[in-house]
């Protein structure tokens, strides 16, 4: 194989692999950068009322900062997926 042919093969491989690498990096970045929501924001994100969140608080993943409830976007996505 000549150097020119090898370069052409490498360029074709790059074109095929690049979208997969970009997609994988985007998914990793999304996992690293996690938002937290207040009860109001979580209700909006889940498409329900705040009262529903309070009624199902034992089911919905959450944590507290001081006296306020906080909800991780990633945890809510997993909750939605498993529901």
mmCIF file of the N, C-alpha and C atoms, coordinates in Angstrom:
data_MODEL
# 
_entry.id   MODEL 
# 
loop_
_atom_site.group_PDB 
_atom_site.id 
_atom_site.type_symbol 
_atom_site.label_atom_id 
_atom_site.label_alt_id 
_atom_site.label_comp_id 
_atom_site.label_asym_id 
_atom_site.label_entity_id 
_atom_site.label_seq_id 
_atom_site.pdbx_PDB_ins_code 
_atom_site.Cartn_x 
_atom_site.Cartn_y 
_atom_site.Cartn_z 
_atom_site.occupancy 
_atom_site.B_iso_or_equiv 
_atom_site.pdbx_formal_charge 
_atom_site.auth_seq_id 
_atom_site.auth_comp_id 
_atom_site.auth_asym_id 
_atom_site.auth_atom_id 
_atom_site.pdbx_PDB_model_num 
ATOM 1   N N  . UNK A 1 1  ? 0.844   -1.161 0.000  1.00 0.00 ? 1  UNK A N  1 
ATOM 2   C CA . UNK A 1 1  ? 0.000   0.000  0.000  1.00 0.00 ? 1  UNK A CA 1 
ATOM 3   C C  . UNK A 1 1  ? 0.898   1.236  0.000  1.00 0.00 ? 1  UNK A C  1 
ATOM 4   N N  . UNK A 1 2  ? 0.570   2.132  -0.881 1.00 0.00 ? 2  UNK A N  1 
ATOM 5   C CA . UNK A 1 2  ? 1.361   3.362  -0.952 1.00 0.00 ? 2  UNK A CA 1 
ATOM 6   C C  . UNK A 1 2  ? 0.934   4.328  0.150  1.00 0.00 ? 2  UNK A C  1 
ATOM 7   N N  . UNK A 1 3  ? 1.749   5.324  0.314  1.00 0.00 ? 3  UNK A N  1 
ATOM 8   C CA . UNK A 1 3  ? 1.470   6.330  1.341  1.00 0.00 ? 3  UNK A CA 1 
ATOM 9   C C  . UNK A 1 3  ? 0.166   7.074  1.035  1.00 0.00 ? 3  UNK A C  1 
ATOM 10  N N  . UNK A 1 4  ? -0.090  7.350  -0.213 1.00 0.00 ? 4  UNK A N  1 
ATOM 11  C CA . UNK A 1 4  ? -1.312  8.047  -0.623 1.00 0.00 ? 4  UNK A CA 1 
ATOM 12  C C  . UNK A 1 4  ? -2.542  7.192  -0.330 1.00 0.00 ? 4  UNK A C  1 
ATOM 13  N N  . UNK A 1 5  ? -2.451  5.896  -0.632 1.00 0.00 ? 5  UNK A N  1 
ATOM 14  C CA . UNK A 1 5  ? -3.566  4.988  -0.352 1.00 0.00 ? 5  UNK A CA 1 
ATOM 15  C C  . UNK A 1 5  ? -3.820  4.883  1.151  1.00 0.00 ? 5  UNK A C  1 
ATOM 16  N N  . UNK A 1 6  ? -2.765  4.810  1.930  1.00 0.00 ? 6  UNK A N  1 
ATOM 17  C CA . UNK A 1 6  ? -2.901  4.734  3.388  1.00 0.00 ? 6  UNK A CA 1 
ATOM 18  C C  . UNK A 1 6  ? -3.577  5.996  3.926  1.00 0.00 ? 6  UNK A C  1 
ATOM 19  N N  . UNK A 1 7  ? -3.199  7.127  3.368  1.00 0.00 ? 7  UNK A N  1 
ATOM 20  C CA . UNK A 1 7  ? -3.805  8.394  3.801  1.00 0.00 ? 7  UNK A CA 1 
ATOM 21  C C  . UNK A 1 7  ? -5.295  8.422  3.461  1.00 0.00 ? 7  UNK A C  1 
ATOM 22  N N  . UNK A 1 8  ? -5.659  7.925  2.288  1.00 0.00 ? 8  UNK A N  1 
ATOM 23  C CA . UNK A 1 8  ? -7.061  7.882  1.888  1.00 0.00 ? 8  UNK A CA 1 
ATOM 24  C C  . UNK A 1 8  ? -7.862  6.961  2.809  1.00 0.00 ? 8  UNK A C  1 
ATOM 25  N N  . UNK A 1 9  ? -7.287  5.819  3.148  1.00 0.00 ? 9  UNK A N  1 
ATOM 26  C CA . UNK A 1 9  ? -7.956  4.886  4.064  1.00 0.00 ? 9  UNK A CA 1 
ATOM 27  C C  . UNK A 1 9  ? -8.137  5.543  5.433  1.00 0.00 ? 9  UNK A C  1 
ATOM 28  N N  . UNK A 1 10 ? -7.113  6.222  5.919  1.00 0.00 ? 10 UNK A N  1 
ATOM 29  C CA . UNK A 1 10 ? -7.181  6.895  7.215  1.00 0.00 ? 10 UNK A CA 1 
ATOM 30  C C  . UNK A 1 10 ? -8.260  7.981  7.207  1.00 0.00 ? 10 UNK A C  1 
ATOM 31  N N  . UNK A 1 11 ? -8.353  8.728  6.128  1.00 0.00 ? 11 UNK A N  1 
ATOM 32  C CA . UNK A 1 11 ? -9.377  9.771  6.023  1.00 0.00 ? 11 UNK A CA 1 
ATOM 33  C C  . UNK A 1 11 ? -10.777 9.175  6.019  1.00 0.00 ? 11 UNK A C  1 
ATOM 34  N N  . UNK A 1 12 ? -10.974 8.073  5.338  1.00 0.00 ? 12 UNK A N  1 
ATOM 35  C CA . UNK A 1 12 ? -12.281 7.411  5.310  1.00 0.00 ? 12 UNK A CA 1 
ATOM 36  C C  . UNK A 1 12 ? -12.646 6.866  6.692  1.00 0.00 ? 12 UNK A C  1 
ATOM 37  N N  . UNK A 1 13 ? -11.666 6.270  7.362  1.00 0.00 ? 13 UNK A N  1 
ATOM 38  C CA . UNK A 1 13 ? -11.904 5.785  8.726  1.00 0.00 ? 13 UNK A CA 1 
ATOM 39  C C  . UNK A 1 13 ? -12.284 6.936  9.653  1.00 0.00 ? 13 UNK A C  1 
ATOM 40  N N  . UNK A 1 14 ? -11.602 8.040  9.521  1.00 0.00 ? 14 UNK A N  1 
ATOM 41  C CA . UNK A 1 14 ? -11.888 9.218  10.330 1.00 0.00 ? 14 UNK A CA 1 
ATOM 42  C C  . UNK A 1 14 ? -13.332 9.677  10.117 1.00 0.00 ? 14 UNK A C  1 
ATOM 43  N N  . UNK A 1 15 ? -13.771 9.711  8.859  1.00 0.00 ? 15 UNK A N  1 
ATOM 44  C CA . UNK A 1 15 ? -15.141 10.129 8.545  1.00 0.00 ? 15 UNK A CA 1 
ATOM 45  C C  . UNK A 1 15 ? -16.168 9.176  9.172  1.00 0.00 ? 15 UNK A C  1 
ATOM 46  N N  . UNK A 1 16 ? -15.842 7.897  9.222  1.00 0.00 ? 16 UNK A N  1 
ATOM 47  C CA . UNK A 1 16 ? -16.761 6.913  9.794  1.00 0.00 ? 16 UNK A CA 1 
ATOM 48  C C  . UNK A 1 16 ? -16.782 6.948  11.323 1.00 0.00 ? 16 UNK A C  1 
ATOM 49  N N  . UNK A 1 17 ? -15.640 7.131  11.944 1.00 0.00 ? 17 UNK A N  1 
ATOM 50  C CA . UNK A 1 17 ? -15.511 7.033  13.395 1.00 0.00 ? 17 UNK A CA 1 
ATOM 51  C C  . UNK A 1 17 ? -15.859 8.340  14.105 1.00 0.00 ? 17 UNK A C  1 
ATOM 52  N N  . UNK A 1 18 ? -15.606 9.460  13.471 1.00 0.00 ? 18 UNK A N  1 
ATOM 53  C CA . UNK A 1 18 ? -15.784 10.760 14.127 1.00 0.00 ? 18 UNK A CA 1 
ATOM 54  C C  . UNK A 1 18 ? -17.171 10.952 14.735 1.00 0.00 ? 18 UNK A C  1 
ATOM 55  N N  . UNK A 1 19 ? -18.275 10.695 14.020 1.00 0.00 ? 19 UNK A N  1 
ATOM 56  C CA . UNK A 1 19 ? -19.596 10.901 14.630 1.00 0.00 ? 19 UNK A CA 1 
ATOM 57  C C  . UNK A 1 19 ? -19.816 10.035 15.877 1.00 0.00 ? 19 UNK A C  1 
ATOM 58  N N  . UNK A 1 20 ? -19.282 8.823  15.870 1.00 0.00 ? 20 UNK A N  1 
ATOM 59  C CA . UNK A 1 20 ? -19.421 7.951  17.031 1.00 0.00 ? 20 UNK A CA 1 
ATOM 60  C C  . UNK A 1 20 ? -18.657 8.496  18.231 1.00 0.00 ? 20 UNK A C  1 
ATOM 61  N N  . UNK A 1 21 ? -17.484 9.011  17.994 1.00 0.00 ? 21 UNK A N  1 
ATOM 62  C CA . UNK A 1 21 ? -16.667 9.585  19.069 1.00 0.00 ? 21 UNK A CA 1 
ATOM 63  C C  . UNK A 1 21 ? -17.335 10.835 19.626 1.00 0.00 ? 21 UNK A C  1 
ATOM 64  N N  . UNK A 1 22 ? -17.843 11.683 18.760 1.00 0.00 ? 22 UNK A N  1 
ATOM 65  C CA . UNK A 1 22 ? -18.518 12.908 19.195 1.00 0.00 ? 22 UNK A CA 1 
ATOM 66  C C  . UNK A 1 22 ? -19.747 12.556 20.037 1.00 0.00 ? 22 UNK A C  1 
ATOM 67  N N  . UNK A 1 23 ? -20.533 11.603 19.587 1.00 0.00 ? 23 UNK A N  1 
ATOM 68  C CA . UNK A 1 23 ? -21.724 11.182 20.336 1.00 0.00 ? 23 UNK A CA 1 
ATOM 69  C C  . UNK A 1 23 ? -21.345 10.645 21.713 1.00 0.00 ? 23 UNK A C  1 
ATOM 70  N N  . UNK A 1 24 ? -20.308 9.841  21.767 1.00 0.00 ? 24 UNK A N  1 
ATOM 71  C CA . UNK A 1 24 ? -19.857 9.277  23.042 1.00 0.00 ? 24 UNK A CA 1 
ATOM 72  C C  . UNK A 1 24 ? -19.373 10.380 23.981 1.00 0.00 ? 24 UNK A C  1 
ATOM 73  N N  . UNK A 1 25 ? -18.607 11.313 23.475 1.00 0.00 ? 25 UNK A N  1 
ATOM 74  C CA . UNK A 1 25 ? -18.118 12.421 24.299 1.00 0.00 ? 25 UNK A CA 1 
ATOM 75  C C  . UNK A 1 25 ? -19.270 13.291 24.803 1.00 0.00 ? 25 UNK A C  1 
ATOM 76  N N  . UNK A 1 26 ? -20.272 13.508 23.974 1.00 0.00 ? 26 UNK A N  1 
ATOM 77  C CA . UNK A 1 26 ? -21.438 14.287 24.402 1.00 0.00 ? 26 UNK A CA 1 
ATOM 78  C C  . UNK A 1 26 ? -22.180 13.589 25.531 1.00 0.00 ? 26 UNK A C  1 
ATOM 79  N N  . UNK A 1 27 ? -22.312 12.274 25.448 1.00 0.00 ? 27 UNK A N  1 
ATOM 80  C CA . UNK A 1 27 ? -23.012 11.547 26.515 1.00 0.00 ? 27 UNK A CA 1 
ATOM 81  C C  . UNK A 1 27 ? -22.216 11.580 27.814 1.00 0.00 ? 27 UNK A C  1 
ATOM 82  N N  . UNK A 1 28 ? -20.907 11.485 27.726 1.00 0.00 ? 28 UNK A N  1 
ATOM 83  C CA . UNK A 1 28 ? -20.066 11.559 28.926 1.00 0.00 ? 28 UNK A CA 1 
ATOM 84  C C  . UNK A 1 28 ? -20.167 12.953 29.538 1.00 0.00 ? 28 UNK A C  1 
ATOM 85  N N  . UNK A 1 29 ? -20.112 13.972 28.712 1.00 0.00 ? 29 UNK A N  1 
ATOM 86  C CA . UNK A 1 29 ? -20.197 15.348 29.199 1.00 0.00 ? 29 UNK A CA 1 
ATOM 87  C C  . UNK A 1 29 ? -21.537 15.598 29.865 1.00 0.00 ? 29 UNK A C  1 
ATOM 88  N N  . UNK A 1 30 ? -22.603 15.082 29.287 1.00 0.00 ? 30 UNK A N  1 
ATOM 89  C CA . UNK A 1 30 ? -23.929 15.265 29.872 1.00 0.00 ? 30 UNK A CA 1 
ATOM 90  C C  . UNK A 1 30 ? -24.007 14.629 31.248 1.00 0.00 ? 30 UNK A C  1 
ATOM 91  N N  . UNK A 1 31 ? -23.343 13.499 31.442 1.00 0.00 ? 31 UNK A N  1 
ATOM 92  C CA . UNK A 1 31 ? -23.363 12.842 32.746 1.00 0.00 ? 31 UNK A CA 1 
ATOM 93  C C  . UNK A 1 31 ? -22.562 13.618 33.775 1.00 0.00 ? 31 UNK A C  1 
ATOM 94  N N  . UNK A 1 32 ? -21.480 14.234 33.348 1.00 0.00 ? 32 UNK A N  1 
ATOM 95  C CA . UNK A 1 32 ? -20.634 14.980 34.268 1.00 0.00 ? 32 UNK A CA 1 
ATOM 96  C C  . UNK A 1 32 ? -21.310 16.281 34.689 1.00 0.00 ? 32 UNK A C  1 
ATOM 97  N N  . UNK A 1 33 ? -21.955 16.945 33.748 1.00 0.00 ? 33 UNK A N  1 
ATOM 98  C CA . UNK A 1 33 ? -22.619 18.210 34.034 1.00 0.00 ? 33 UNK A CA 1 
ATOM 99  C C  . UNK A 1 33 ? -24.070 17.907 34.392 1.00 0.00 ? 33 UNK A C  1 
ATOM 100 N N  . UNK A 1 34 ? -24.365 17.918 35.685 1.00 0.00 ? 34 UNK A N  1 
ATOM 101 C CA . UNK A 1 34 ? -25.704 17.602 36.160 1.00 0.00 ? 34 UNK A CA 1 
ATOM 102 C C  . UNK A 1 34 ? -26.321 18.837 36.786 1.00 0.00 ? 34 UNK A C  1 
ATOM 103 N N  . UNK A 1 35 ? -27.565 19.096 36.448 1.00 0.00 ? 35 UNK A N  1 
ATOM 104 C CA . UNK A 1 35 ? -28.291 20.207 37.035 1.00 0.00 ? 35 UNK A CA 1 
ATOM 105 C C  . UNK A 1 35 ? -29.032 19.722 38.273 1.00 0.00 ? 35 UNK A C  1 
ATOM 106 N N  . UNK A 1 36 ? -29.326 20.635 39.160 1.00 0.00 ? 36 UNK A N  1 
ATOM 107 C CA . UNK A 1 36 ? -30.227 20.309 40.259 1.00 0.00 ? 36 UNK A CA 1 
ATOM 108 C C  . UNK A 1 36 ? -31.427 21.233 40.169 1.00 0.00 ? 36 UNK A C  1 
ATOM 109 N N  . UNK A 1 37 ? -32.581 20.683 40.527 1.00 0.00 ? 37 UNK A N  1 
ATOM 110 C CA . UNK A 1 37 ? -33.838 21.405 40.436 1.00 0.00 ? 37 UNK A CA 1 
ATOM 111 C C  . UNK A 1 37 ? -34.437 21.614 41.820 1.00 0.00 ? 37 UNK A C  1 
ATOM 112 N N  . UNK A 1 38 ? -35.171 22.705 41.964 1.00 0.00 ? 38 UNK A N  1 
ATOM 113 C CA . UNK A 1 38 ? -35.991 22.924 43.145 1.00 0.00 ? 38 UNK A CA 1 
ATOM 114 C C  . UNK A 1 38 ? -37.257 22.084 42.968 1.00 0.00 ? 38 UNK A C  1 
ATOM 115 N N  . UNK A 1 39 ? -38.112 22.090 43.968 1.00 0.00 ? 39 UNK A N  1 
ATOM 116 C CA . UNK A 1 39 ? -39.362 21.330 43.872 1.00 0.00 ? 39 UNK A CA 1 
ATOM 117 C C  . UNK A 1 39 ? -40.218 21.851 42.712 1.00 0.00 ? 39 UNK A C  1 
ATOM 118 N N  . UNK A 1 40 ? -40.250 23.163 42.550 1.00 0.00 ? 40 UNK A N  1 
ATOM 119 C CA . UNK A 1 40 ? -41.042 23.761 41.472 1.00 0.00 ? 40 UNK A CA 1 
ATOM 120 C C  . UNK A 1 40 ? -40.480 23.370 40.101 1.00 0.00 ? 40 UNK A C  1 
ATOM 121 N N  . UNK A 1 41 ? -39.168 23.448 39.956 1.00 0.00 ? 41 UNK A N  1 
ATOM 122 C CA . UNK A 1 41 ? -38.521 23.090 38.693 1.00 0.00 ? 41 UNK A CA 1 
ATOM 123 C C  . UNK A 1 41 ? -38.663 21.600 38.397 1.00 0.00 ? 41 UNK A C  1 
ATOM 124 N N  . UNK A 1 42 ? -38.561 20.771 39.453 1.00 0.00 ? 42 UNK A N  1 
ATOM 125 C CA . UNK A 1 42 ? -38.714 19.319 39.271 1.00 0.00 ? 42 UNK A CA 1 
ATOM 126 C C  . UNK A 1 42 ? -40.133 18.985 38.824 1.00 0.00 ? 42 UNK A C  1 
ATOM 127 N N  . UNK A 1 43 ? -41.118 19.657 39.406 1.00 0.00 ? 43 UNK A N  1 
ATOM 128 C CA . UNK A 1 43 ? -42.507 19.421 39.014 1.00 0.00 ? 43 UNK A CA 1 
ATOM 129 C C  . UNK A 1 43 ? -42.709 19.777 37.542 1.00 0.00 ? 43 UNK A C  1 
ATOM 130 N N  . UNK A 1 44 ? -42.150 20.885 37.142 1.00 0.00 ? 44 UNK A N  1 
ATOM 131 C CA . UNK A 1 44 ? -42.264 21.295 35.732 1.00 0.00 ? 44 UNK A CA 1 
ATOM 132 C C  . UNK A 1 44 ? -41.552 20.289 34.835 1.00 0.00 ? 44 UNK A C  1 
ATOM 133 N N  . UNK A 1 45 ? -40.367 19.855 35.240 1.00 0.00 ? 45 UNK A N  1 
ATOM 134 C CA . UNK A 1 45 ? -39.587 18.897 34.451 1.00 0.00 ? 45 UNK A CA 1 
ATOM 135 C C  . UNK A 1 45 ? -40.325 17.568 34.303 1.00 0.00 ? 45 UNK A C  1 
ATOM 136 N N  . UNK A 1 46 ? -40.979 17.122 35.388 1.00 0.00 ? 46 UNK A N  1 
ATOM 137 C CA . UNK A 1 46 ? -41.717 15.858 35.358 1.00 0.00 ? 46 UNK A CA 1 
ATOM 138 C C  . UNK A 1 46 ? -43.119 16.015 34.770 1.00 0.00 ? 46 UNK A C  1 
ATOM 139 N N  . UNK A 1 47 ? -43.559 17.241 34.595 1.00 0.00 ? 47 UNK A N  1 
ATOM 140 C CA . UNK A 1 47 ? -44.883 17.486 34.030 1.00 0.00 ? 47 UNK A CA 1 
ATOM 141 C C  . UNK A 1 47 ? -45.998 17.182 35.008 1.00 0.00 ? 47 UNK A C  1 
ATOM 142 N N  . UNK A 1 48 ? -45.798 17.538 36.262 1.00 0.00 ? 48 UNK A N  1 
ATOM 143 C CA . UNK A 1 48 ? -46.822 17.307 37.277 1.00 0.00 ? 48 UNK A CA 1 
ATOM 144 C C  . UNK A 1 48 ? -46.873 18.508 38.216 1.00 0.00 ? 48 UNK A C  1 
ATOM 145 N N  . UNK A 1 49 ? -47.736 18.429 39.207 1.00 0.00 ? 49 UNK A N  1 
ATOM 146 C CA . UNK A 1 49 ? -47.855 19.510 40.179 1.00 0.00 ? 49 UNK A CA 1 
ATOM 147 C C  . UNK A 1 49 ? -46.898 19.271 41.340 1.00 0.00 ? 49 UNK A C  1 
ATOM 148 N N  . UNK A 1 50 ? -46.584 20.354 42.040 1.00 0.00 ? 50 UNK A N  1 
ATOM 149 C CA . UNK A 1 50 ? -45.705 20.249 43.202 1.00 0.00 ? 50 UNK A CA 1 
ATOM 150 C C  . UNK A 1 50 ? -46.295 19.303 44.246 1.00 0.00 ? 50 UNK A C  1 
ATOM 151 N N  . UNK A 1 51 ? -47.596 19.342 44.410 1.00 0.00 ? 51 UNK A N  1 
ATOM 152 C CA . UNK A 1 51 ? -48.269 18.482 45.387 1.00 0.00 ? 51 UNK A CA 1 
ATOM 153 C C  . UNK A 1 51 ? -48.027 17.004 45.070 1.00 0.00 ? 51 UNK A C  1 
ATOM 154 N N  . UNK A 1 52 ? -48.002 16.665 43.792 1.00 0.00 ? 52 UNK A N  1 
ATOM 155 C CA . UNK A 1 52 ? -47.737 15.284 43.379 1.00 0.00 ? 52 UNK A CA 1 
ATOM 156 C C  . UNK A 1 52 ? -46.336 14.864 43.807 1.00 0.00 ? 52 UNK A C  1 
ATOM 157 N N  . UNK A 1 53 ? -45.386 15.779 43.670 1.00 0.00 ? 53 UNK A N  1 
ATOM 158 C CA . UNK A 1 53 ? -44.007 15.477 44.086 1.00 0.00 ? 53 UNK A CA 1 
ATOM 159 C C  . UNK A 1 53 ? -43.983 15.191 45.590 1.00 0.00 ? 53 UNK A C  1 
ATOM 160 N N  . UNK A 1 54 ? -44.648 16.047 46.366 1.00 0.00 ? 54 UNK A N  1 
ATOM 161 C CA . UNK A 1 54 ? -44.687 15.833 47.816 1.00 0.00 ? 54 UNK A CA 1 
ATOM 162 C C  . UNK A 1 54 ? -45.356 14.505 48.158 1.00 0.00 ? 54 UNK A C  1 
ATOM 163 N N  . UNK A 1 55 ? -46.422 14.159 47.442 1.00 0.00 ? 55 UNK A N  1 
ATOM 164 C CA . UNK A 1 55 ? -47.131 12.898 47.703 1.00 0.00 ? 55 UNK A CA 1 
ATOM 165 C C  . UNK A 1 55 ? -46.289 11.670 47.356 1.00 0.00 ? 55 UNK A C  1 
ATOM 166 N N  . UNK A 1 56 ? -45.397 11.800 46.371 1.00 0.00 ? 56 UNK A N  1 
ATOM 167 C CA . UNK A 1 56 ? -44.583 10.669 45.927 1.00 0.00 ? 56 UNK A CA 1 
ATOM 168 C C  . UNK A 1 56 ? -43.115 10.822 46.318 1.00 0.00 ? 56 UNK A C  1 
ATOM 169 N N  . UNK A 1 57 ? -42.852 11.626 47.340 1.00 0.00 ? 57 UNK A N  1 
ATOM 170 C CA . UNK A 1 57 ? -41.470 11.956 47.684 1.00 0.00 ? 57 UNK A CA 1 
ATOM 171 C C  . UNK A 1 57 ? -40.635 10.731 48.033 1.00 0.00 ? 57 UNK A C  1 
ATOM 172 N N  . UNK A 1 58 ? -41.262 9.676  48.538 1.00 0.00 ? 58 UNK A N  1 
ATOM 173 C CA . UNK A 1 58 ? -40.503 8.463  48.873 1.00 0.00 ? 58 UNK A CA 1 
ATOM 174 C C  . UNK A 1 58 ? -40.045 7.717  47.620 1.00 0.00 ? 58 UNK A C  1 
ATOM 175 N N  . UNK A 1 59 ? -40.737 7.923  46.506 1.00 0.00 ? 59 UNK A N  1 
ATOM 176 C CA . UNK A 1 59 ? -40.388 7.253  45.247 1.00 0.00 ? 59 UNK A CA 1 
ATOM 177 C C  . UNK A 1 59 ? -39.385 8.051  44.420 1.00 0.00 ? 59 UNK A C  1 
ATOM 178 N N  . UNK A 1 60 ? -39.456 9.363  44.512 1.00 0.00 ? 60 UNK A N  1 
ATOM 179 C CA . UNK A 1 60 ? -38.667 10.238 43.647 1.00 0.00 ? 60 UNK A CA 1 
ATOM 180 C C  . UNK A 1 60 ? -37.313 10.517 44.297 1.00 0.00 ? 60 UNK A C  1 
ATOM 181 N N  . UNK A 1 61 ? -36.224 10.238 43.590 1.00 0.00 ? 61 UNK A N  1 
ATOM 182 C CA . UNK A 1 61 ? -34.891 10.482 44.153 1.00 0.00 ? 61 UNK A CA 1 
ATOM 183 C C  . UNK A 1 61 ? -34.670 11.981 44.408 1.00 0.00 ? 61 UNK A C  1 
ATOM 184 N N  . UNK A 1 62 ? -34.168 12.274 45.592 1.00 0.00 ? 62 UNK A N  1 
ATOM 185 C CA . UNK A 1 62 ? -33.945 13.661 45.972 1.00 0.00 ? 62 UNK A CA 1 
ATOM 186 C C  . UNK A 1 62 ? -32.891 13.740 47.072 1.00 0.00 ? 62 UNK A C  1 
ATOM 187 N N  . UNK A 1 63 ? -32.481 14.928 47.399 1.00 0.00 ? 63 UNK A N  1 
ATOM 188 C CA . UNK A 1 63 ? -31.604 15.155 48.541 1.00 0.00 ? 63 UNK A CA 1 
ATOM 189 C C  . UNK A 1 63 ? -31.936 16.527 49.101 1.00 0.00 ? 63 UNK A C  1 
ATOM 190 N N  . UNK A 1 64 ? -31.414 16.794 50.287 1.00 0.00 ? 64 UNK A N  1 
ATOM 191 C CA . UNK A 1 64 ? -31.705 18.067 50.930 1.00 0.00 ? 64 UNK A CA 1 
ATOM 192 C C  . UNK A 1 64 ? -30.446 18.910 51.033 1.00 0.00 ? 64 UNK A C  1 
ATOM 193 N N  . UNK A 1 65 ? -30.634 20.182 50.840 1.00 0.00 ? 65 UNK A N  1 
ATOM 194 C CA . UNK A 1 65 ? -29.604 21.163 51.148 1.00 0.00 ? 65 UNK A CA 1 
ATOM 195 C C  . UNK A 1 65 ? -30.262 22.095 52.157 1.00 0.00 ? 65 UNK A C  1 
ATOM 196 N N  . UNK A 1 66 ? -29.836 21.981 53.382 1.00 0.00 ? 66 UNK A N  1 
ATOM 197 C CA . UNK A 1 66 ? -30.524 22.712 54.444 1.00 0.00 ? 66 UNK A CA 1 
ATOM 198 C C  . UNK A 1 66 ? -31.923 22.150 54.596 1.00 0.00 ? 66 UNK A C  1 
ATOM 199 N N  . UNK A 1 67 ? -32.909 23.010 54.458 1.00 0.00 ? 67 UNK A N  1 
ATOM 200 C CA . UNK A 1 67 ? -34.302 22.566 54.568 1.00 0.00 ? 67 UNK A CA 1 
ATOM 201 C C  . UNK A 1 67 ? -34.972 22.382 53.211 1.00 0.00 ? 67 UNK A C  1 
ATOM 202 N N  . UNK A 1 68 ? -34.270 22.703 52.143 1.00 0.00 ? 68 UNK A N  1 
ATOM 203 C CA . UNK A 1 68 ? -34.906 22.614 50.824 1.00 0.00 ? 68 UNK A CA 1 
ATOM 204 C C  . UNK A 1 68 ? -34.578 21.300 50.118 1.00 0.00 ? 68 UNK A C  1 
ATOM 205 N N  . UNK A 1 69 ? -35.580 20.786 49.427 1.00 0.00 ? 69 UNK A N  1 
ATOM 206 C CA . UNK A 1 69 ? -35.415 19.571 48.630 1.00 0.00 ? 69 UNK A CA 1 
ATOM 207 C C  . UNK A 1 69 ? -34.776 19.937 47.293 1.00 0.00 ? 69 UNK A C  1 
ATOM 208 N N  . UNK A 1 70 ? -33.868 19.097 46.838 1.00 0.00 ? 70 UNK A N  1 
ATOM 209 C CA . UNK A 1 70 ? -33.225 19.288 45.539 1.00 0.00 ? 70 UNK A CA 1 
ATOM 210 C C  . UNK A 1 70 ? -33.325 17.984 44.767 1.00 0.00 ? 70 UNK A C  1 
ATOM 211 N N  . UNK A 1 71 ? -33.410 18.091 43.451 1.00 0.00 ? 71 UNK A N  1 
ATOM 212 C CA . UNK A 1 71 ? -33.578 16.944 42.574 1.00 0.00 ? 71 UNK A CA 1 
ATOM 213 C C  . UNK A 1 71 ? -32.542 17.004 41.462 1.00 0.00 ? 71 UNK A C  1 
ATOM 214 N N  . UNK A 1 72 ? -31.825 15.920 41.274 1.00 0.00 ? 72 UNK A N  1 
ATOM 215 C CA . UNK A 1 72 ? -30.830 15.816 40.214 1.00 0.00 ? 72 UNK A CA 1 
ATOM 216 C C  . UNK A 1 72 ? -31.533 15.505 38.897 1.00 0.00 ? 72 UNK A C  1 
ATOM 217 N N  . UNK A 1 73 ? -31.150 16.227 37.847 1.00 0.00 ? 73 UNK A N  1 
ATOM 218 C CA . UNK A 1 73 ? -31.750 15.965 36.532 1.00 0.00 ? 73 UNK A CA 1 
ATOM 219 C C  . UNK A 1 73 ? -31.483 14.536 36.081 1.00 0.00 ? 73 UNK A C  1 
ATOM 220 N N  . UNK A 1 74 ? -30.264 14.060 36.297 1.00 0.00 ? 74 UNK A N  1 
ATOM 221 C CA . UNK A 1 74 ? -29.927 12.693 35.890 1.00 0.00 ? 74 UNK A CA 1 
ATOM 222 C C  . UNK A 1 74 ? -30.751 11.671 36.660 1.00 0.00 ? 74 UNK A C  1 
ATOM 223 N N  . UNK A 1 75 ? -30.936 11.907 37.959 1.00 0.00 ? 75 UNK A N  1 
ATOM 224 C CA . UNK A 1 75 ? -31.734 10.984 38.770 1.00 0.00 ? 75 UNK A CA 1 
ATOM 225 C C  . UNK A 1 75 ? -33.202 11.017 38.327 1.00 0.00 ? 75 UNK A C  1 
ATOM 226 N N  . UNK A 1 76 ? -33.705 12.205 37.989 1.00 0.00 ? 76 UNK A N  1 
ATOM 227 C CA . UNK A 1 76 ? -35.089 12.299 37.505 1.00 0.00 ? 76 UNK A CA 1 
ATOM 228 C C  . UNK A 1 76 ? -35.240 11.600 36.151 1.00 0.00 ? 76 UNK A C  1 
ATOM 229 N N  . UNK A 1 77 ? -34.246 11.732 35.283 1.00 0.00 ? 77 UNK A N  1 
ATOM 230 C CA . UNK A 1 77 ? -34.285 11.016 34.003 1.00 0.00 ? 77 UNK A CA 1 
ATOM 231 C C  . UNK A 1 77 ? -34.342 9.510  34.219 1.00 0.00 ? 77 UNK A C  1 
ATOM 232 N N  . UNK A 1 78 ? -33.557 9.017  35.163 1.00 0.00 ? 78 UNK A N  1 
ATOM 233 C CA . UNK A 1 78 ? -33.569 7.585  35.471 1.00 0.00 ? 78 UNK A CA 1 
ATOM 234 C C  . UNK A 1 78 ? -34.914 7.173  36.067 1.00 0.00 ? 78 UNK A C  1 
ATOM 235 N N  . UNK A 1 79 ? -35.458 8.000  36.926 1.00 0.00 ? 79 UNK A N  1 
ATOM 236 C CA . UNK A 1 79 ? -36.780 7.746  37.513 1.00 0.00 ? 79 UNK A CA 1 
ATOM 237 C C  . UNK A 1 79 ? -37.838 7.647  36.424 1.00 0.00 ? 79 UNK A C  1 
ATOM 238 N N  . UNK A 1 80 ? -37.808 8.575  35.483 1.00 0.00 ? 80 UNK A N  1 
ATOM 239 C CA . UNK A 1 80 ? -38.767 8.567  34.365 1.00 0.00 ? 80 UNK A CA 1 
ATOM 240 C C  . UNK A 1 80 ? -38.584 7.298  33.534 1.00 0.00 ? 80 UNK A C  1 
ATOM 241 N N  . UNK A 1 81 ? -37.341 6.943  33.275 1.00 0.00 ? 81 UNK A N  1 
ATOM 242 C CA . UNK A 1 81 ? -37.041 5.774  32.450 1.00 0.00 ? 81 UNK A CA 1 
ATOM 243 C C  . UNK A 1 81 ? -37.557 4.489  33.094 1.00 0.00 ? 81 UNK A C  1 
ATOM 244 N N  . UNK A 1 82 ? -37.446 4.392  34.398 1.00 0.00 ? 82 UNK A N  1 
ATOM 245 C CA . UNK A 1 82 ? -37.828 3.165  35.101 1.00 0.00 ? 82 UNK A CA 1 
ATOM 246 C C  . UNK A 1 82 ? -39.331 3.101  35.413 1.00 0.00 ? 82 UNK A C  1 
ATOM 247 N N  . UNK A 1 83 ? -40.000 4.213  35.314 1.00 0.00 ? 83 UNK A N  1 
ATOM 248 C CA . UNK A 1 83 ? -41.423 4.264  35.637 1.00 0.00 ? 83 UNK A CA 1 
ATOM 249 C C  . UNK A 1 83 ? -42.277 3.605  34.623 1.00 0.00 ? 83 UNK A C  1 
# 
